[in-house]
């Protein structure tokens, strides 16, 4: 139940911030009051940037990374190594891995990992599109760069079972990534070494 001492628009803003991942009630309140104390111009800029993301950002029809143009700049870049695909869970993983400078191939974004507890199965991810793409593009190696946790391991094993019969080399990044961690939070050196020392699945 909302507090009667908090104005309705402020309560609504707090409720909206609280829907964001990792944002609890206290943080949501701090963010709302920060917006309230700021200038109208800053609030307008924030609102417009949120709307712009929803209106202009699409998924690449090839790799399913977020992009402003389709196909995305990575898929369109003819200088990339086109015989290798690195499969990741989320768009932020593409940013983290590409920042290492160790990988120069293509990507494929699943938008999640297999998690029966959360009701997420293979059909809820972009796995079918990956298999079709590997067949179509005659890919030589697929790097399964899932997060090193239970869901990531299950997803990698499922995909590997689909790809190995196609004759493609399937690898995973080497050890060095913390178990249970997320790729997006790993430092560039650790990620780079993990990619360089990847092993066959």
N, C-alpha and C positions, 0 to 999 in steps of 0.2 A: 504494500500500500504506500502510495506516495505521501511525502510529508506535506502538510498544509502550509508550512513556512517557506517552502521552496516554490518559486513561481513556475507555472505550468510549462512554459517554453524551456526553462532551465532543466526541469525534471525530464522532459522529453529528450533533450540533448544528452543528458547523463545516461538515459536508457539506451540511446543509440551508440554512444561510445562504449558502453558495457557489453555490447554485442561483438566487439572486436576481440580477436584472439589474444589472450594474455592480459586483458584489461579487466580488472576487478572493479567493484563499486567505488573504492577510494580513488583509484587512478582515473576512473571515468568522471568523478566529481571534480578532480583537479584539472582535467582537460577542459571540462565544460566551463569552469570558472576562469581558466586561462583565456578561452575564447571570449568570454564575457568581458574580461578586463581589457582585451586587445582592441585594436581599432576596427571600424567597420570595413575598411579596405582589406585588412588581413583576413577577416572572416569571409568576405566576398571572394578573395583569391583562393582560400581553402575550398569553399563550396564549388567554385568554378572548376578547380583542378580535379575534384572528385567527379563532377559531371563529365568533364572532358575525357577522363579515363574510361568511363562507361560508354561514351559515344564514339571514341576514336580507336580504342584498342580492340583488336580481334585476335583470333588464334590462327597461326600459320597453318594452311591446309596441308602442309607436308610434314612438319615436325611438331606442330601444336604448341610451339612457344608463343608467348604473347608478343604482338607486333603491331605496328601502325600500318604496315604494308604487307601484302600477301603475294608471293611468298616472302618470308622474313629476310632480313639482310644476311643472315648466316647461310640460309639455304640458297640464296642468290649469289653468294660469293664463290666465284669459280676458282679462287686460289685455295679454298679449303680442300682437305683430303676427303674425297667423296666416296672412298671405299670403306670408311669407318663411321659407325654411328655410336654415340655415347647416349645411353638411355638413363634419364633422370626422373625423379618423382615430380619436381616442381620447377617453374620458371626461374626461381631464385637460385636453384642449383646450377643452371646454365651460366648465370652471372658469376657464381663462385668458381666454377671449373674453368671458364674461359679466361678469367682474371689471372690464372696461374701461368699462362703462356706456354704450358707444356702440351696442350692438346690443340690440334688444328683440323680436326675432322668435323662431322656434322653431329646434330643432337636429335633426340626424340623425347618429348615430355609426356609422361603418363598422366599427370595431374592426380597424383595420389599413389597409394600402395594398397595391396590386398590386405584387408582387415575384416574378417568375418564378424568380429565383435561390433564393428561400426557399420556392418551391412555393406561393405565394399568388396565386391568380387571382381574377377578378371574382366567381366563385361562392362564394369563401370569405369574402366581405365582405357587408355589408348593402346592396348596391347594388340588387338586385331589389326589396327592400322599399321603398327610396327611390323608385324609378320608380313603383311602385304607389301610394305615398303621394302623390306629386305629382299623379298622375291623380285620385286620390280626393278630395284636399283642394283642388283647383283652385288650386294654388300659382302665384303670379305671378313670384317670383324665387327662384332657388337660388344661394346663395353657396358656392363650392367652396373651403373654407379648409383645403386639404391643406397639409402641411409643404412648404416650398420646397426640395425635393430631387428627385432623379430619380424615385423611387417616387411621391412626391406629385404630381408633374407628370403622370406616366403615368396615375395614378388619376383626376386631374381631367379630362384629355383624354378618357378612356374614358367617364366619366359625362356630360360635356358632349355627346358624340356621341349618347348615349341621350336626353338631355333637350331639345336644340334642336328636334328634329322635333315635340315636343309643344307648341311655341309659348311655352315658359317662358323668361324672361330668365335667362341663366346668367352669373354674374360670379365674379371671383376678387379677393381682397384686393390692394390696391395694393402697389407696391414699398416697401421700408423694412424688410421682414423679411429677416434674413440668409439668403442662399442656403445650403442644407444644414443649417439650424437646425431646431429644433422649436418649435412654437407655445407649448408649455407653459413654455418658458424665456424667451420674449420679454417685455419689460416692458410695462406696461399702456398707456403713452402710444403706443409704437410700434404695438401691436396695434390700439388705438383709431383711429389715423390710417390704418392699413392698411384697416380696415373702412370708414371714412368715405369713402376714396378708391378703393373697389373699382372694377374695370373689367370690361367685358363680355368673355366668352371667345369 
